[in-house]
Amino acid sequence: MISIRSDLSFDASKCIGCEACAVSCPRHAIQITKGQGLETISYSFALCLYCRRCSFGCPEDAVKLTAVLEPASFSTSVRVEEKLKIELQICDRCGSAFAPKPLVRKIEDLIKENRGMDLTSLLLLCPRCRTQVVVGCCLARYGLSQTPRSQSERLAGSHEPKQ
């Protein structure tokens, strides 16, 4: 008896790069790599159990098993396919790539919708720069001195804003 399996597809128009599919995969068949300003989602047929946890875990309904079937014997190869590339957001302050752009836009929309606030200037900063800006504003607001620097600030000193 020949068993059959289907392929995995990602809808680029829906995917926000949240990595829920990779986190929910028990065999790590979905891998996320980041580099050169991109997040790449890859899929390994040999590792997939076809449990569909990836599709259940996706908040945007962007990942699905396709209707295209193939013999399971072919899908047990070491075949790995790049399924999707997502551009990363670049920090406005230091220039580092830090999060998928669609995810940043989704968070921005949710904040505007639920709180009516525009936090775009903070959302376009990497977590480290965002923390530095918020802490600096709070210290200035309450008239507190920023010296002496804490140990965590000294360690973060190598993360300087771009010129």
C-alpha positions as CSV (number, residue, x, y, z in Angstrom):
1,M,0.0,0.0,0.0
2,I,1.3,3.4,-1.0
3,S,0.7,6.3,1.4
4,I,0.4,9.8,0.2
5,R,1.3,13.2,1.7
6,S,0.6,16.8,0.7
7,D,2.9,19.7,0.5
8,L,3.0,22.8,2.7
9,S,2.2,26.2,1.3
10,F,2.6,29.7,2.7
11,D,0.4,32.6,1.6
12,A,2.9,35.5,1.3
13,S,0.0,38.1,1.4
14,K,-1.1,36.8,4.8
15,C,2.1,35.8,6.6
16,I,3.4,38.3,9.1
17,G,6.5,36.4,10.1
18,C,5.5,35.8,13.6
19,E,7.2,32.3,13.7
20,A,4.1,30.6,15.3
21,C,4.3,27.9,12.6
22,A,7.9,27.0,13.5
23,V,7.3,27.2,17.2
24,S,4.3,24.9,17.0
25,C,6.0,22.2,14.8
26,P,7.0,19.3,17.0
27,R,9.7,18.1,14.6
28,H,11.2,21.5,13.6
29,A,10.2,20.8,9.9
30,I,9.8,24.6,9.6
31,Q,12.9,26.6,10.1
32,I,13.3,30.4,10.3
33,T,16.6,32.0,9.5
34,K,17.4,35.7,9.5
35,G,20.1,37.4,7.6
36,Q,20.8,40.1,5.1
37,G,17.6,42.0,6.1
38,L,15.4,39.0,5.4
39,E,13.6,36.3,7.4
40,T,13.5,33.1,5.4
41,I,11.0,30.3,6.1
42,S,12.2,26.9,5.0
43,Y,10.4,23.5,5.1
44,S,11.8,20.0,5.4
45,F,9.6,17.2,4.0
46,A,11.6,14.5,5.8
47,L,10.9,16.0,9.2
48,C,7.2,16.8,8.7
49,L,4.6,14.6,10.5
50,Y,1.8,16.2,8.6
51,C,0.1,16.9,12.0
52,R,-1.1,20.4,10.8
53,R,-0.1,22.0,14.1
54,C,1.6,24.7,12.0
55,S,-1.6,25.6,10.3
56,F,-3.6,25.5,13.6
57,G,-1.0,27.8,15.3
58,C,-0.9,30.4,12.5
59,P,-2.9,33.5,13.7
60,E,-3.2,34.8,10.1
61,D,-4.2,31.5,8.4
62,A,-1.2,31.8,6.1
63,V,0.1,28.2,6.3
64,K,-1.8,25.2,4.9
65,L,-1.3,21.7,3.7
66,T,-2.0,21.8,0.0
67,A,-4.4,19.6,-2.0
68,V,-1.5,18.5,-4.2
69,L,-0.7,14.9,-3.2
70,E,2.5,12.9,-3.8
71,P,3.7,9.5,-2.7
72,A,5.2,9.5,0.8
73,S,8.3,7.7,-0.4
74,F,9.3,10.8,-2.4
75,S,8.7,13.2,0.5
76,T,11.0,11.4,2.9
77,S,14.0,12.7,1.0
78,V,16.2,15.3,2.6
79,R,14.5,17.9,0.4
80,V,14.3,21.3,2.0
81,E,12.5,24.1,0.3
82,E,12.6,27.8,0.9
83,K,9.0,28.7,1.1
84,L,8.9,32.4,1.8
85,K,11.2,35.4,2.3
86,I,10.0,38.3,4.5
87,E,11.7,41.7,4.7
88,L,12.9,42.7,8.1
89,Q,12.2,46.1,9.7
90,I,15.4,48.3,10.0
91,C,15.8,50.3,13.2
92,D,15.5,54.0,12.5
93,R,18.1,54.7,15.2
94,C,20.9,52.1,14.8
95,G,20.2,50.5,11.5
96,S,19.9,47.0,12.7
97,A,17.3,44.5,11.2
98,F,15.1,43.4,14.1
99,A,11.6,42.1,13.2
100,P,9.5,41.2,10.1
101,K,8.0,44.3,8.6
102,P,4.5,42.8,8.3
103,L,4.6,41.9,12.0
104,V,5.5,45.5,12.9
105,R,2.7,46.8,10.8
106,K,0.2,44.3,12.4
107,I,1.2,45.5,15.9
108,E,1.0,49.1,14.8
109,D,-2.5,48.5,13.5
110,L,-3.6,46.7,16.6
111,I,-2.4,49.5,18.9
112,K,-4.1,52.2,16.8
113,E,-7.3,50.1,16.6
114,N,-7.5,49.2,20.3
115,R,-5.8,52.2,22.0
116,G,-6.1,55.0,19.4
117,M,-2.5,55.8,19.8
118,D,0.2,56.2,17.1
119,L,3.4,54.6,18.4
120,T,5.0,54.3,15.0
121,S,8.2,56.2,16.1
122,L,8.8,53.6,18.8
123,L,7.8,50.6,16.8
124,L,10.4,51.5,14.2
125,L,13.2,51.1,16.8
126,C,14.8,47.8,17.7
127,P,14.1,46.7,21.3
128,R,17.4,48.0,22.6
129,C,17.1,51.4,21.1
130,R,13.4,51.6,22.1
131,T,14.4,50.9,25.7
132,Q,17.1,53.6,25.6
133,V,14.6,56.1,24.2
134,V,11.8,55.3,26.7
135,V,14.2,55.3,29.7
136,G,15.8,58.5,28.6
137,C,12.4,60.2,28.3
138,C,11.3,58.9,31.7
139,L,14.4,60.1,33.4
140,A,14.1,63.5,31.7
141,R,10.5,63.8,32.6
142,Y,11.2,63.3,36.3
143,G,14.4,65.3,36.4
144,L,16.6,62.3,37.2
145,S,20.2,62.2,36.2
146,Q,21.3,59.6,33.7
147,T,24.6,59.2,35.5
148,P,26.2,57.0,36.8
149,R,25.5,54.5,34.1
150,S,24.2,51.1,35.2
151,Q,26.1,48.0,34.3
152,S,23.5,47.0,31.7
153,E,23.9,50.4,30.0
154,R,27.7,50.0,30.0
155,L,27.3,46.5,28.4
156,A,24.8,48.0,25.8
157,G,27.4,50.7,24.9
158,S,28.5,48.8,21.9
159,H,25.0,49.2,20.4
160,E,25.4,52.8,19.2
161,P,23.0,54.8,17.0
162,K,23.9,55.1,13.3
163,Q,25.5,58.3,12.2
